[in-house]
Amino acid sequence: MRKSSKDVKNVRDLIEVAGPTISDAELEQKLARSLTYDRVGYFDSPFNVVTLAVKNGVVTVGGEVADYPAYNDVLATVANTKGVKDVVNEVKVAPTSNYDDSLRLRLYRAIYGDAVLRRYAIDPAKPIRILVNNGHVALYGKVDSPADVNIAGMRARQVFGAFSVDNHLTTGNAAR
C-alpha cells in the first residue's frame, strides 16, 4: 500500500457498491423491454415465453424457452441489467426433440400464414408465443380480439402431430 503524500488534503470516495437503486416497477419494465427484443433475428422468439417478477431488486425469471442459447441469453440479459441485485432462475428449457422442432415449424406456418394472424409476426413485442413440449402445444400472448384468440386456436389444432393445444391467449383489454 502506498503512503499518502503531504500534498493531499482530502479524498472523495465515489465508489458505489450496491449499484443504482431503481424502483421495482421501472426495473421490470426495463427488463421486459430488453427481453422482448433480445433474440430478434434468431427465429426462436415466437417459441420462448418468459415471465418476470421483481421484488426489492431481486428478479424471478420464469417460463419456458425452446433451446439453451435462448436460456443463456435470458439469464445473461437479466443478470447484467443495472439495478438487479439477484436473479432467481425458474426458466425451463424444452426437451430436445426433432419431433417438437418439426411441430414448431408447422405451427408457426399455420398460425403466421393465416392472413388475419400475420400481423402478429411483424412486431416482436406482440407475437403469438408457441410452446411445444413433447407434442403438447400451448399458445401465449396478447392479441387484439377474441376472434384472433379463436382463429389461433383453430389453426394450431389443425396442425398434424399436436397431441393437445392449450390456448392461453388474452385480448388487449384482459389482464395479463
Beta strands, then each sheet from edge to edge (+ up, - down):
strand 1: 49-55
strand 2: 58-65
strand 3: 86-93
strand 4: 129-133
strand 5: 136-140
strand 6: 142-143
strand 7: 164-167
strand 8: 170-171
sheet 1: 1+ 2- 3-
sheet 2: 4+ 5- 7-
sheet 3: 6+ 8+
end
